[in-house]
Structure formats: C-alpha cells, structure tokens
Amino acid sequence: MEQQDVVVHVRFASDGTVAEIGERPSDLTPQQWFDRLSDGLAGDAYRTYAGGRGVFKTVREQIESLKAVVA
C-alpha cells in the first residue's frame, strides 16, 4: 500500500499566532493544532515561507494518528 503525502498549509497573523491551518479537527483552535503538529511530527516536517506562511509535509497516516488523539 502506497502512503499518501499530505501538505498542511499554515497562515500566521501579524502577531505570530496561527490564523488558519489545514486538516484541523473542529475541537482544536488553529494554534492548538499547530502546536500538536509541531510536537507530534519530526522536526524536518515543517517549512517556513515568506509572507507569514508555512507548511507541514508528512504522510496521511501521521495526520490521522494525531487527529485520533484529539477524538
């Protein structure tokens, strides 16, 4: 079975907090989901981009396992 790659887009507010983030469970705020991904994924999964943006690149299995912890 082939693993499906996932890119989770993050957009930051001007004060540095997370304004928007993809794949977010409804029970978590954008900042809480960012913190969960930051703690739960390998350090090389996150990339910072200009303009207050960034992405987490990982596989679907890791995202789903982190979502399961929330449920």
N, C-alpha and C positions, 0 to 999 in steps of 0.2 A: 504494500500500500504506500503510495506516494504522499509525503507530507505537503500540506498546503501552506504556502507562505502568506503572512499577514503583515500589512503595514498599518500601524495605528498613528494617525495624524494628531498632532497636538498644536494648539494655538494658545499663546500666553497673552495675558492682559499687560498693560503698561507697568503695573506694579509687580510683575513677576509671577503672579498666581496663574493657574491654569484656567482659561476661559472656556475652551472647547477641547474635547478629546474623543476619538473614535472608540467603538467597541465597549462603551461604558455601560455597566449594569445600572439599572434605574435606582438601585438602593444607595449608590455612591455619588458624591459630588465629583465634578471634574478633577479637583485637586486630590481627593481621596483615591480615585482610580489611577491617577498619575503616580502617586506615592506607592500604591500597590504594585504597579508595573515596575517601577524603579527598584523596589525591594525584591520582587519575585523573579526578575529576568536577569540574565547575565549582563555585566557592565557594558559589553560591546553591542547590546541590542538597541541602544538609544543613540540617535544622531541629532545634533543641534544644527539648525539652519537660520539664516538671516531673517529679519522681519518678525521676530517673536514666534518662530515656528520650530517644530522638531518632529521626529518620527521614531517609533519603536518598530524594528523589523525583527520578526520572530516567526514561529510556526503556529498554526491554529490550535494545536494540542496544548501549547503553553498558555495561550489566552484563555481557552476553555477551562483549564485547570485552575487558573487564578479566579475566573468568574465563579467556579463551583465553590470556592472557599467563602465567597460572599453569600451565597444562597443558603 
